[in-house]
Amino acid sequence: MLKNGITPELIKEFVLAPDLILDDPKHESREWRIKKIKNRCLRIVVEDRGDKLEVVTVFFDRTLKRKGLCG
């Protein structure tokens, strides 16, 4: 079990069923998969590798909450 109860299995589930998908402004081949969890935004950055999605990083993003995307 990882911090805050977020397991690798949950991350996979969140990647496949996010609440919101945003384009990564710095990397053309990446997307931000956003999952709202208890008034927080979990941002999962994925890169499209053709036949699969590769998870680059996962973290709770406070800036999305300040922008009103989570609440």
PQR file of N, CA, C, O and H, with PARSE charges and radii, in Angstrom:
ATOM      1  N   MET A   1       0.847  -1.182   0.000 -0.4000 1.5000
ATOM      2  CA  MET A   1       0.000   0.000   0.000 -0.0000 2.0000
ATOM      3  C   MET A   1       0.887   1.238   0.000  0.5500 1.7000
ATOM      4  O   MET A   1       1.859   1.320   0.751 -0.5500 1.4000
ATOM      5  N   LEU A   2       0.545   2.185  -0.840 -0.4000 1.5000
ATOM      6  CA  LEU A   2       1.297   3.424  -0.927 -0.0000 2.0000
ATOM      7  C   LEU A   2       0.664   4.510  -0.061  0.5500 1.7000
ATOM      8  O   LEU A   2      -0.408   4.315   0.511 -0.5500 1.4000
ATOM      9  H   LEU A   2      -0.244   2.119  -1.450  0.4000 1.0000
ATOM     10  N   LYS A   3       1.329   5.637   0.029 -0.4000 1.5000
ATOM     11  CA  LYS A   3       0.850   6.779   0.821 -0.0000 2.0000
ATOM     12  C   LYS A   3      -0.591   7.135   0.445  0.5500 1.7000
ATOM     13  O   LYS A   3      -0.960   7.103  -0.729 -0.5500 1.4000
ATOM     14  H   LYS A   3       2.200   5.796  -0.436  0.4000 1.0000
ATOM     15  N   ASN A   4      -1.390   7.470   1.444 -0.4000 1.5000
ATOM     16  CA  ASN A   4      -2.799   7.853   1.276 -0.0000 2.0000
ATOM     17  C   ASN A   4      -3.677   6.726   0.738  0.5500 1.7000
ATOM     18  O   ASN A   4      -4.789   6.979   0.274 -0.5500 1.4000
ATOM     19  H   ASN A   4      -1.090   7.495   2.397  0.4000 1.0000
ATOM     20  N   GLY A   5      -3.196   5.496   0.796 -0.4000 1.5000
ATOM     21  CA  GLY A   5      -4.001   4.376   0.352 -0.0000 2.0000
ATOM     22  C   GLY A   5      -4.116   4.237  -1.153  0.5500 1.7000
ATOM     23  O   GLY A   5      -4.965   3.484  -1.631 -0.5500 1.4000
ATOM     24  H   GLY A   5      -2.293   5.290   1.173  0.4000 1.0000
ATOM     25  N   ILE A   6      -3.297   4.931  -1.910 -0.4000 1.5000
ATOM     26  CA  ILE A   6      -3.329   4.848  -3.364 -0.0000 2.0000
ATOM     27  C   ILE A   6      -2.422   3.683  -3.785  0.5500 1.7000
ATOM     28  O   ILE A   6      -1.203   3.748  -3.629 -0.5500 1.4000
ATOM     29  H   ILE A   6      -2.608   5.543  -1.522  0.4000 1.0000
ATOM     30  N   THR A   7      -3.017   2.647  -4.306 -0.4000 1.5000
ATOM     31  CA  THR A   7      -2.274   1.457  -4.711 -0.0000 2.0000
ATOM     32  C   THR A   7      -1.999   1.483  -6.212  0.5500 1.7000
ATOM     33  O   THR A   7      -2.655   2.230  -6.937 -0.5500 1.4000
ATOM     34  H   THR A   7      -4.008   2.594  -4.433  0.4000 1.0000
ATOM     35  N   PRO A   8      -1.057   0.695  -6.691 -0.5600 1.5000
ATOM     36  CA  PRO A   8      -0.836   0.611  -8.142  0.2800 2.0000
ATOM     37  C   PRO A   8      -2.096   0.182  -8.905  0.5500 1.7000
ATOM     38  O   PRO A   8      -2.327   0.628 -10.029 -0.5500 1.4000
ATOM     39  N   GLU A   9      -2.895  -0.671  -8.297 -0.4000 1.5000
ATOM     40  CA  GLU A   9      -4.140  -1.106  -8.938 -0.0000 2.0000
ATOM     41  C   GLU A   9      -5.120   0.055  -9.090  0.5500 1.7000
ATOM     42  O   GLU A   9      -5.784   0.185 -10.119 -0.5500 1.4000
ATOM     43  H   GLU A   9      -2.707  -1.033  -7.384  0.4000 1.0000
ATOM     44  N   LEU A  10      -5.205   0.902  -8.053 -0.4000 1.5000
ATOM     45  CA  LEU A  10      -6.075   2.076  -8.140 -0.0000 2.0000
ATOM     46  C   LEU A  10      -5.581   3.058  -9.192  0.5500 1.7000
ATOM     47  O   LEU A  10      -6.386   3.647  -9.913 -0.5500 1.4000
ATOM     48  H   LEU A  10      -4.666   0.796  -7.217  0.4000 1.0000
ATOM     49  N   ILE A  11      -4.279   3.241  -9.288 -0.4000 1.5000
ATOM     50  CA  ILE A  11      -3.728   4.138 -10.303 -0.0000 2.0000
ATOM     51  C   ILE A  11      -4.108   3.646 -11.684  0.5500 1.7000
ATOM     52  O   ILE A  11      -4.501   4.442 -12.537 -0.5500 1.4000
ATOM     53  H   ILE A  11      -3.625   2.763  -8.701  0.4000 1.0000
ATOM     54  N   LYS A  12      -3.999   2.355 -11.918 -0.4000 1.5000
ATOM     55  CA  LYS A  12      -4.390   1.794 -13.221 -0.0000 2.0000
ATOM     56  C   LYS A  12      -5.870   2.054 -13.489  0.5500 1.7000
ATOM     57  O   LYS A  12      -6.247   2.435 -14.597 -0.5500 1.4000
ATOM     58  H   LYS A  12      -3.680   1.708 -11.225  0.4000 1.0000
ATOM     59  N   GLU A  13      -6.705   1.848 -12.473 -0.4000 1.5000
ATOM     60  CA  GLU A  13      -8.140   2.106 -12.611 -0.0000 2.0000
ATOM     61  C   GLU A  13      -8.408   3.576 -12.929  0.5500 1.7000
ATOM     62  O   GLU A  13      -9.233   3.892 -13.786 -0.5500 1.4000
ATOM     63  H   GLU A  13      -6.399   1.538 -11.573  0.4000 1.0000
ATOM     64  N   PHE A  14      -7.699   4.481 -12.224 -0.4000 1.5000
ATOM     65  CA  PHE A  14      -7.885   5.915 -12.440 -0.0000 2.0000
ATOM     66  C   PHE A  14      -7.422   6.348 -13.829  0.5500 1.7000
ATOM     67  O   PHE A  14      -8.036   7.227 -14.435 -0.5500 1.4000
ATOM     68  H   PHE A  14      -7.029   4.225 -11.528  0.4000 1.0000
ATOM     69  N   VAL A  15      -6.355   5.749 -14.337 -0.4000 1.5000
ATOM     70  CA  VAL A  15      -5.868   6.061 -15.692 -0.0000 2.0000
ATOM     71  C   VAL A  15      -6.931   5.704 -16.723  0.5500 1.7000
ATOM     72  O   VAL A  15      -7.143   6.442 -17.685 -0.5500 1.4000
ATOM     73  H   VAL A  15      -5.857   5.036 -13.845  0.4000 1.0000
ATOM     74  N   LEU A  16      -7.590   4.582 -16.524 -0.4000 1.5000
ATOM     75  CA  LEU A  16      -8.584   4.121 -17.486 -0.0000 2.0000
ATOM     76  C   LEU A  16      -9.942   4.805 -17.334  0.5500 1.7000
ATOM     77  O   LEU A  16     -10.730   4.837 -18.279 -0.5500 1.4000
ATOM     78  H   LEU A  16      -7.417   3.982 -15.743  0.4000 1.0000
ATOM     79  N   ALA A  17     -10.220   5.358 -16.134 -0.4000 1.5000
ATOM     80  CA  ALA A  17     -11.507   6.017 -15.897 -0.0000 2.0000
ATOM     81  C   ALA A  17     -11.308   7.322 -15.123  0.5500 1.7000
ATOM     82  O   ALA A  17     -11.753   7.441 -13.981 -0.5500 1.4000
ATOM     83  H   ALA A  17      -9.579   5.332 -15.366  0.4000 1.0000
ATOM     84  N   PRO A  18     -10.637   8.307 -15.745 -0.5600 1.5000
ATOM     85  CA  PRO A  18     -10.406   9.579 -15.042  0.2800 2.0000
ATOM     86  C   PRO A  18     -11.667  10.439 -15.035  0.5500 1.7000
ATOM     87  O   PRO A  18     -12.593  10.215 -15.815 -0.5500 1.4000
ATOM     88  N   ASP A  19     -11.684  11.422 -14.146 -0.4000 1.5000
ATOM     89  CA  ASP A  19     -12.777  12.394 -14.122 -0.0000 2.0000
ATOM     90  C   ASP A  19     -12.573  13.479 -15.174  0.5500 1.7000
ATOM     91  O   ASP A  19     -13.534  14.093 -15.638 -0.5500 1.4000
ATOM     92  H   ASP A  19     -10.932  11.604 -13.512  0.4000 1.0000
ATOM     93  N   LEU A  20     -11.324  13.707 -15.544 -0.4000 1.5000
ATOM     94  CA  LEU A  20     -10.986  14.785 -16.477 -0.0000 2.0000
ATOM     95  C   LEU A  20      -9.671  14.435 -17.171  0.5500 1.7000
ATOM     96  O   LEU A  20      -8.768  13.872 -16.551 -0.5500 1.4000
ATOM     97  H   LEU A  20     -10.544  13.208 -15.167  0.4000 1.0000
ATOM     98  N   ILE A  21      -9.566  14.767 -18.449 -0.4000 1.5000
ATOM     99  CA  ILE A  21      -8.321  14.586 -19.197 -0.0000 2.0000
ATOM    100  C   ILE A  21      -7.913  15.937 -19.771  0.5500 1.7000
ATOM    101  O   ILE A  21      -8.702  16.603 -20.441 -0.5500 1.4000
ATOM    102  H   ILE A  21     -10.299  15.224 -18.953  0.4000 1.0000
ATOM    103  N   LEU A  22      -6.662  16.337 -19.499 -0.4000 1.5000
ATOM    104  CA  LEU A  22      -6.122  17.592 -20.024 -0.0000 2.0000
ATOM    105  C   LEU A  22      -4.843  17.294 -20.796  0.5500 1.7000
ATOM    106  O   LEU A  22      -4.097  16.380 -20.444 -0.5500 1.4000
ATOM    107  H   LEU A  22      -6.021  15.796 -18.954  0.4000 1.0000
ATOM    108  N   ASP A  23      -4.594  18.064 -21.844 -0.4000 1.5000
ATOM    109  CA  ASP A  23      -3.329  17.947 -22.570 -0.0000 2.0000
ATOM    110  C   ASP A  23      -2.202  18.514 -21.718  0.5500 1.7000
ATOM    111  O   ASP A  23      -2.385  19.507 -21.013 -0.5500 1.4000
ATOM    112  H   ASP A  23      -5.200  18.807 -22.129  0.4000 1.0000
ATOM    113  N   ASP A  24      -1.042  17.880 -21.785 -0.4000 1.5000
ATOM    114  CA  ASP A  24       0.138  18.397 -21.094 -0.0000 2.0000
ATOM    115  C   ASP A  24       0.650  19.577 -21.914  0.5500 1.7000
ATOM    116  O   ASP A  24       0.955  19.410 -23.094 -0.5500 1.4000
ATOM    117  H   ASP A  24      -0.894  17.073 -22.357  0.4000 1.0000
ATOM    118  N   PRO A  25       0.753  20.773 -21.316 -0.5600 1.5000
ATOM    119  CA  PRO A  25       1.161  21.947 -22.086  0.2800 2.0000
ATOM    120  C   PRO A  25       2.625  21.928 -22.535  0.5500 1.7000
ATOM    121  O   PRO A  25       3.004  22.685 -23.429 -0.5500 1.4000
ATOM    122  N   LYS A  26       3.450  21.072 -21.924 -0.4000 1.5000
ATOM    123  CA  LYS A  26       4.871  21.050 -22.266 -0.0000 2.0000
ATOM    124  C   LYS A  26       5.285  19.860 -23.125  0.5500 1.7000
ATOM    125  O   LYS A  26       6.304  19.913 -23.814 -0.5500 1.4000
ATOM    126  H   LYS A  26       3.142  20.457 -21.198  0.4000 1.0000
ATOM    127  N   HIS A  27       4.499  18.789 -23.086 -0.4000 1.5000
ATOM    128  CA  HIS A  27       4.860  17.578 -23.818 -0.0000 2.0000
ATOM    129  C   HIS A  27       3.684  17.129 -24.673  0.5500 1.7000
ATOM    130  O   HIS A  27       2.638  16.743 -24.150 -0.5500 1.4000
ATOM    131  H   HIS A  27       3.671  18.746 -22.526  0.4000 1.0000
ATOM    132  N   GLU A  28       3.857  17.181 -25.957 -0.4000 1.5000
ATOM    133  CA  GLU A  28       2.784  16.891 -26.909 -0.0000 2.0000
ATOM    134  C   GLU A  28       2.222  15.475 -26.774  0.5500 1.7000
ATOM    135  O   GLU A  28       1.026  15.265 -26.976 -0.5500 1.4000
ATOM    136  H   GLU A  28       4.706  17.495 -26.381  0.4000 1.0000
ATOM    137  N   SER A  29       3.065  14.511 -26.437 -0.4000 1.5000
ATOM    138  CA  SER A  29       2.621  13.115 -26.385 -0.0000 2.0000
ATOM    139  C   SER A  29       2.077  12.708 -25.014  0.5500 1.7000
ATOM    140  O   SER A  29       1.768  11.536 -24.796 -0.5500 1.4000
ATOM    141  H   SER A  29       4.037  14.681 -26.273  0.4000 1.0000
ATOM    142  N   ARG A  30       1.958  13.670 -24.084 -0.4000 1.5000
ATOM    143  CA  ARG A  30       1.498  13.349 -22.727 -0.0000 2.0000
ATOM    144  C   ARG A  30       0.136  13.955 -22.434  0.5500 1.7000
ATOM    145  O   ARG A  30      -0.253  14.972 -23.009 -0.5500 1.4000
ATOM    146  H   ARG A  30       2.209  14.621 -24.262  0.4000 1.0000
ATOM    147  N   GLU A  31      -0.573  13.308 -21.529 -0.4000 1.5000
ATOM    148  CA  GLU A  31      -1.862  13.793 -21.035 -0.0000 2.0000
ATOM    149  C   GLU A  31      -1.846  13.774 -19.519  0.5500 1.7000
ATOM    150  O   GLU A  31      -1.095  13.030 -18.889 -0.5500 1.4000
ATOM    151  H   GLU A  31      -0.257  12.482 -21.062  0.4000 1.0000
ATOM    152  N   TRP A  32      -2.701  14.617 -18.953 -0.4000 1.5000
ATOM    153  CA  TRP A  32      -2.927  14.593 -17.513 -0.0000 2.0000
ATOM    154  C   TRP A  32      -4.266  13.908 -17.300  0.5500 1.7000
ATOM    155  O   TRP A  32      -5.291  14.388 -17.783 -0.5500 1.4000
ATOM    156  H   TRP A  32      -3.311  15.222 -19.465  0.4000 1.0000
ATOM    157  N   ARG A  33      -4.270  12.803 -16.589 -0.4000 1.5000
ATOM    158  CA  ARG A  33      -5.500  12.112 -16.218 -0.0000 2.0000
ATOM    159  C   ARG A  33      -5.795  12.515 -14.778  0.5500 1.7000
ATOM    160  O   ARG A  33      -5.020  12.202 -13.875 -0.5500 1.4000
ATOM    161  H   ARG A  33      -3.437  12.413 -16.196  0.4000 1.0000
ATOM    162  N   ILE A  34      -6.907  13.205 -14.561 -0.4000 1.5000
ATOM    163  CA  ILE A  34      -7.237  13.776 -13.266 -0.0000 2.0000
ATOM    164  C   ILE A  34      -8.345  12.953 -12.611  0.5500 1.7000
ATOM    165  O   ILE A  34      -9.381  12.685 -13.220 -0.5500 1.4000
ATOM    166  H   ILE A  34      -7.536  13.459 -15.295  0.4000 1.0000
ATOM    167  N   LYS A  35      -8.111  12.561 -11.372 -0.4000 1.5000
ATOM    168  CA  LYS A  35      -9.124  11.861 -10.586 -0.0000 2.0000
ATOM    169  C   LYS A  35      -9.374  12.657  -9.314  0.5500 1.7000
ATOM    170  O   LYS A  35      -8.436  12.978  -8.583 -0.5500 1.4000
ATOM    171  H   LYS A  35      -7.270  12.779 -10.877  0.4000 1.0000
ATOM    172  N   LYS A  36     -10.634  12.973  -9.049 -0.4000 1.5000
ATOM    173  CA  LYS A  36     -10.999  13.718  -7.847 -0.0000 2.0000
ATOM    174  C   LYS A  36     -11.166  12.734  -6.695  0.5500 1.7000
ATOM    175  O   LYS A  36     -11.952  11.790  -6.771 -0.5500 1.4000
ATOM    176  H   LYS A  36     -11.395  12.713  -9.642  0.4000 1.0000
ATOM    177  N   ILE A  37     -10.401  12.980  -5.614 -0.4000 1.5000
ATOM    178  CA  ILE A  37     -10.451  12.115  -4.441 -0.0000 2.0000
ATOM    179  C   ILE A  37     -10.567  13.000  -3.206  0.5500 1.7000
ATOM    180  O   ILE A  37      -9.634  13.724  -2.860 -0.5500 1.4000
ATOM    181  H   ILE A  37      -9.763  13.747  -5.553  0.4000 1.0000
ATOM    182  N   LYS A  38     -11.719  12.935  -2.545 -0.4000 1.5000
ATOM    183  CA  LYS A  38     -11.935  13.690  -1.305 -0.0000 2.0000
ATOM    184  C   LYS A  38     -11.527  15.153  -1.435  0.5500 1.7000
ATOM    185  O   LYS A  38     -10.714  15.644  -0.652 -0.5500 1.4000
ATOM    186  H   LYS A  38     -12.477  12.347  -2.826  0.4000 1.0000
ATOM    187  N   ASN A  39     -12.086  15.848  -2.418 -0.4000 1.5000
ATOM    188  CA  ASN A  39     -11.824  17.277  -2.650 -0.0000 2.0000
ATOM    189  C   ASN A  39     -10.374  17.578  -3.013  0.5500 1.7000
ATOM    190  O   ASN A  39      -9.904  18.697  -2.808 -0.5500 1.4000
ATOM    191  H   ASN A  39     -12.746  15.448  -3.054  0.4000 1.0000
ATOM    192  N   ARG A  40      -9.672  16.606  -3.540 -0.4000 1.5000
ATOM    193  CA  ARG A  40      -8.293  16.793  -4.006 -0.0000 2.0000
ATOM    194  C   ARG A  40      -8.193  16.250  -5.420  0.5500 1.7000
ATOM    195  O   ARG A  40      -8.988  15.402  -5.827 -0.5500 1.4000
ATOM    196  H   ARG A  40     -10.053  15.696  -3.706  0.4000 1.0000
ATOM    197  N   CYS A  41      -7.218  16.739  -6.162 -0.4000 1.5000
ATOM    198  CA  CYS A  41      -6.989  16.276  -7.528 -0.0000 2.0000
ATOM    199  C   CYS A  41      -5.732  15.418  -7.583  0.5500 1.7000
ATOM    200  O   CYS A  41      -4.634  15.884  -7.276 -0.5500 1.4000
ATOM    201  H   CYS A  41      -6.572  17.428  -5.832  0.4000 1.0000
ATOM    202  N   LEU A  42      -5.904  14.172  -7.975 -0.4000 1.5000
ATOM    203  CA  LEU A  42      -4.758  13.304  -8.223 -0.0000 2.0000
ATOM    204  C   LEU A  42      -4.431  13.423  -9.706  0.5500 1.7000
ATOM    205  O   LEU A  42      -5.238  13.051 -10.558 -0.5500 1.4000
ATOM    206  H   LEU A  42      -6.795  13.794  -8.224  0.4000 1.0000
ATOM    207  N   ARG A  43      -3.247  13.942 -10.009 -0.4000 1.5000
ATOM    208  CA  ARG A  43      -2.842  14.090 -11.415 -0.0000 2.0000
ATOM    209  C   ARG A  43      -1.944  12.907 -11.774  0.5500 1.7000
ATOM    210  O   ARG A  43      -0.921  12.657 -11.136 -0.5500 1.4000
ATOM    211  H   ARG A  43      -2.592  14.244  -9.317  0.4000 1.0000
ATOM    212  N   ILE A  44      -2.356  12.199 -12.805 -0.4000 1.5000
ATOM    213  CA  ILE A  44      -1.577  11.081 -13.326 -0.0000 2.0000
ATOM    214  C   ILE A  44      -1.138  11.486 -14.720  0.5500 1.7000
ATOM    215  O   ILE A  44      -1.961  11.629 -15.623 -0.5500 1.4000
ATOM    216  H   ILE A  44      -3.186  12.402 -13.324  0.4000 1.0000
ATOM    217  N   VAL A  45       0.155  11.670 -14.890 -0.4000 1.5000
ATOM    218  CA  VAL A  45       0.698  12.057 -16.193 -0.0000 2.0000
ATOM    219  C   VAL A  45       1.021  10.771 -16.947  0.5500 1.7000
ATOM    220  O   VAL A  45       1.795   9.936 -16.478 -0.5500 1.4000
ATOM    221  H   VAL A  45       0.824  11.555 -14.156  0.4000 1.0000
ATOM    222  N   VAL A  46       0.411  10.627 -18.128 -0.4000 1.5000
ATOM    223  CA  VAL A  46       0.651   9.444 -18.943 -0.0000 2.0000
ATOM    224  C   VAL A  46       1.194   9.854 -20.305  0.5500 1.7000
ATOM    225  O   VAL A  46       0.906  10.939 -20.811 -0.5500 1.4000
ATOM    226  H   VAL A  46      -0.218  11.305 -18.509  0.4000 1.0000
ATOM    227  N   GLU A  47       1.978   8.968 -20.877 -0.4000 1.5000
ATOM    228  CA  GLU A  47       2.520   9.187 -22.221 -0.0000 2.0000
ATOM    229  C   GLU A  47       1.991   8.092 -23.130  0.5500 1.7000
ATOM    230  O   GLU A  47       2.037   6.909 -22.794 -0.5500 1.4000
ATOM    231  H   GLU A  47       2.212   8.086 -20.466  0.4000 1.0000
ATOM    232  N   ASP A  48       1.490   8.501 -24.281 -0.4000 1.5000
ATOM    233  CA  ASP A  48       0.949   7.563 -25.260 -0.0000 2.0000
ATOM    234  C   ASP A  48       2.098   6.902 -26.012  0.5500 1.7000
ATOM    235  O   ASP A  48       2.863   7.568 -26.709 -0.5500 1.4000
ATOM    236  H   ASP A  48       1.453   9.463 -24.555  0.4000 1.0000
ATOM    237  N   ARG A  49       2.208   5.597 -25.863 -0.4000 1.5000
ATOM    238  CA  ARG A  49       3.257   4.819 -26.537 -0.0000 2.0000
ATOM    239  C   ARG A  49       2.672   3.961 -27.656  0.5500 1.7000
ATOM    240  O   ARG A  49       3.168   2.869 -27.935 -0.5500 1.4000
ATOM    241  H   ARG A  49       1.586   5.055 -25.297  0.4000 1.0000
ATOM    242  N   GLY A  50       1.617   4.462 -28.291 -0.4000 1.5000
ATOM    243  CA  GLY A  50       0.985   3.729 -29.389 -0.0000 2.0000
ATOM    244  C   GLY A  50      -0.009   2.706 -28.885  0.5500 1.7000
ATOM    245  O   GLY A  50      -1.210   2.974 -28.840 -0.5500 1.4000
ATOM    246  H   GLY A  50       1.214   5.349 -28.064  0.4000 1.0000
ATOM    247  N   ASP A  51       0.479   1.535 -28.504 -0.4000 1.5000
ATOM    248  CA  ASP A  51      -0.409   0.469 -28.059 -0.0000 2.0000
ATOM    249  C   ASP A  51      -0.590   0.419 -26.546  0.5500 1.7000
ATOM    250  O   ASP A  51      -1.301  -0.446 -26.034 -0.5500 1.4000
ATOM    251  H   ASP A  51       1.455   1.318 -28.540  0.4000 1.0000
ATOM    252  N   LYS A  52       0.059   1.356 -25.818 -0.4000 1.5000
ATOM    253  CA  LYS A  52      -0.093   1.375 -24.363 -0.0000 2.0000
ATOM    254  C   LYS A  52       0.124   2.785 -23.822  0.5500 1.7000
ATOM    255  O   LYS A  52       0.721   3.637 -24.480 -0.5500 1.4000
ATOM    256  H   LYS A  52       0.636   2.058 -26.233  0.4000 1.0000
ATOM    257  N   LEU A  53      -0.370   3.010 -22.616 -0.4000 1.5000
ATOM    258  CA  LEU A  53      -0.140   4.260 -21.909 -0.0000 2.0000
ATOM    259  C   LEU A  53       0.892   4.001 -20.824  0.5500 1.7000
ATOM    260  O   LEU A  53       0.763   3.050 -20.053 -0.5500 1.4000
ATOM    261  H   LEU A  53      -0.855   2.318 -22.081  0.4000 1.0000
ATOM    262  N   GLU A  54       1.910   4.842 -20.764 -0.4000 1.5000
ATOM    263  CA  GLU A  54       2.945   4.708 -19.747 -0.0000 2.0000
ATOM    264  C   GLU A  54       2.756   5.804 -18.706  0.5500 1.7000
ATOM    265  O   GLU A  54       2.682   6.985 -19.044 -0.5500 1.4000
ATOM    266  H   GLU A  54       2.014   5.614 -21.391  0.4000 1.0000
ATOM    267  N   VAL A  55       2.677   5.405 -17.436 -0.4000 1.5000
ATOM    268  CA  VAL A  55       2.532   6.373 -16.350 -0.0000 2.0000
ATOM    269  C   VAL A  55       3.892   7.004 -16.093  0.5500 1.7000
ATOM    270  O   VAL A  55       4.873   6.308 -15.828 -0.5500 1.4000
ATOM    271  H   VAL A  55       2.736   4.445 -17.161  0.4000 1.0000
ATOM    272  N   VAL A  56       3.941   8.335 -16.175 -0.4000 1.5000
ATOM    273  CA  VAL A  56       5.180   9.081 -15.970 -0.0000 2.0000
ATOM    274  C   VAL A  56       5.311   9.481 -14.507  0.5500 1.7000
ATOM    275  O   VAL A  56       6.364   9.283 -13.900 -0.5500 1.4000
ATOM    276  H   VAL A  56       3.145   8.900 -16.391  0.4000 1.0000
ATOM    277  N   THR A  57       4.238  10.047 -13.933 -0.4000 1.5000
ATOM    278  CA  THR A  57       4.256  10.464 -12.529 -0.0000 2.0000
ATOM    279  C   THR A  57       2.828  10.555 -12.003  0.5500 1.7000
ATOM    280  O   THR A  57       1.870  10.673 -12.768 -0.5500 1.4000
ATOM    281  H   THR A  57       3.384  10.208 -14.427  0.4000 1.0000
ATOM    282  N   VAL A  58       2.711  10.498 -10.676 -0.4000 1.5000
ATOM    283  CA  VAL A  58       1.414  10.591 -10.000 -0.0000 2.0000
ATOM    284  C   VAL A  58       1.591  11.472  -8.764  0.5500 1.7000
ATOM    285  O   VAL A  58       2.490  11.243  -7.956 -0.5500 1.4000
ATOM    286  H   VAL A  58       3.489  10.402 -10.054  0.4000 1.0000
ATOM    287  N   PHE A  59       0.724  12.487  -8.621 -0.4000 1.5000
ATOM    288  CA  PHE A  59       0.805  13.335  -7.429 -0.0000 2.0000
ATOM    289  C   PHE A  59      -0.490  14.115  -7.241  0.5500 1.7000
ATOM    290  O   PHE A  59      -1.252  14.315  -8.187 -0.5500 1.4000
ATOM    291  H   PHE A  59      -0.007  12.673  -9.277  0.4000 1.0000
ATOM    292  N   PHE A  60      -0.729  14.554  -6.004 -0.4000 1.5000
ATOM    293  CA  PHE A  60      -1.870  15.425  -5.735 -0.0000 2.0000
ATOM    294  C   PHE A  60      -1.483  16.839  -6.141  0.5500 1.7000
ATOM    295  O   PHE A  60      -0.467  17.366  -5.688 -0.5500 1.4000
ATOM    296  H   PHE A  60      -0.110  14.392  -5.236  0.4000 1.0000
ATOM    297  N   ASP A  61      -2.301  17.453  -7.004 -0.4000 1.5000
ATOM    298  CA  ASP A  61      -1.985  18.742  -7.600 -0.0000 2.0000
ATOM    299  C   ASP A  61      -2.815  19.857  -6.968  0.5500 1.7000
ATOM    300  O   ASP A  61      -4.016  19.961  -7.218 -0.5500 1.4000
ATOM    301  H   ASP A  61      -3.126  17.024  -7.373  0.4000 1.0000
ATOM    302  N   ARG A  62      -2.185  20.675  -6.163 -0.4000 1.5000
ATOM    303  CA  ARG A  62      -2.883  21.787  -5.503 -0.0000 2.0000
ATOM    304  C   ARG A  62      -3.262  22.890  -6.472  0.5500 1.7000
ATOM    305  O   ARG A  62      -4.247  23.591  -6.240 -0.5500 1.4000
ATOM    306  H   ARG A  62      -1.209  20.590  -5.959  0.4000 1.0000
ATOM    307  N   THR A  63      -2.510  23.066  -7.551 -0.4000 1.5000
ATOM    308  CA  THR A  63      -2.812  24.148  -8.485 -0.0000 2.0000
ATOM    309  C   THR A  63      -4.150  23.914  -9.190  0.5500 1.7000
ATOM    310  O   THR A  63      -4.860  24.874  -9.489 -0.5500 1.4000
ATOM    311  H   THR A  63      -1.709  22.497  -7.739  0.4000 1.0000
ATOM    312  N   LEU A  64      -4.501  22.666  -9.457 -0.4000 1.5000
ATOM    313  CA  LEU A  64      -5.796  22.390 -10.085 -0.0000 2.0000
ATOM    314  C   LEU A  64      -6.938  22.730  -9.144  0.5500 1.7000
ATOM    315  O   LEU A  64      -7.992  23.187  -9.586 -0.5500 1.4000
ATOM    316  H   LEU A  64      -3.924  21.886  -9.214  0.4000 1.0000
ATOM    317  N   LYS A  65      -6.743  22.515  -7.868 -0.4000 1.5000
ATOM    318  CA  LYS A  65      -7.776  22.874  -6.891 -0.0000 2.0000
ATOM    319  C   LYS A  65      -7.952  24.387  -6.852  0.5500 1.7000
ATOM    320  O   LYS A  65      -9.078  24.882  -6.807 -0.5500 1.4000
ATOM    321  H   LYS A  65      -5.886  22.144  -7.508  0.4000 1.0000
ATOM    322  N   ARG A  66      -6.834  25.129  -6.868 -0.4000 1.5000
ATOM    323  CA  ARG A  66      -6.924  26.590  -6.856 -0.0000 2.0000
ATOM    324  C   ARG A  66      -7.595  27.127  -8.121  0.5500 1.7000
ATOM    325  O   ARG A  66      -8.216  28.189  -8.093 -0.5500 1.4000
ATOM    326  H   ARG A  66      -5.919  24.727  -6.905  0.4000 1.0000
ATOM    327  N   LYS A  67      -7.471  26.405  -9.213 -0.4000 1.5000
ATOM    328  CA  LYS A  67      -8.105  26.826 -10.469 -0.0000 2.0000
ATOM    329  C   LYS A  67      -9.572  26.421 -10.524  0.5500 1.7000
ATOM    330  O   LYS A  67     -10.266  26.718 -11.496 -0.5500 1.4000
ATOM    331  H   LYS A  67      -6.966  25.543  -9.236  0.4000 1.0000
ATOM    332  N   GLY A  68     -10.044  25.742  -9.482 -0.4000 1.5000
ATOM    333  CA  GLY A  68     -11.452  25.364  -9.414 -0.0000 2.0000
ATOM    334  C   GLY A  68     -11.797  24.063 -10.108  0.5500 1.7000
ATOM    335  O   GLY A  68     -12.978  23.775 -10.303 -0.5500 1.4000
ATOM    336  H   GLY A  68      -9.480  25.500  -8.692  0.4000 1.0000
ATOM    337  N   LEU A  69     -10.820  23.277 -10.484 -0.4000 1.5000
ATOM    338  CA  LEU A  69     -11.090  22.010 -11.163 -0.0000 2.0000
ATOM    339  C   LEU A  69     -11.391  20.880 -10.194  0.5500 1.7000
ATOM    340  O   LEU A  69     -11.913  19.839 -10.594 -0.5500 1.4000
ATOM    341  H   LEU A  69      -9.861  23.511 -10.325  0.4000 1.0000
ATOM    342  N   CYS A  70     -11.071  21.074  -8.936 -0.4000 1.5000
ATOM    343  CA  CYS A  70     -11.411  20.106  -7.882 -0.0000 2.0000
ATOM    344  C   CYS A  70     -11.978  20.866  -6.704  0.5500 1.7000
ATOM    345  O   CYS A  70     -11.524  21.962  -6.375 -0.5500 1.4000
ATOM    346  H   CYS A  70     -10.647  21.920  -8.611  0.4000 1.0000
ATOM    347  N   GLY A  71     -12.946  20.287  -6.092 -0.4000 1.5000
ATOM    348  CA  GLY A  71     -13.490  20.997  -4.946 -0.0000 2.0000
ATOM    349  C   GLY A  71     -14.561  20.250  -4.231  0.5500 1.7000
ATOM    350  O   GLY A  71     -15.104  20.743  -3.242 -0.5500 1.4000
ATOM    351  H   GLY A  71     -13.314  19.397  -6.360  0.4000 1.0000
TER
END
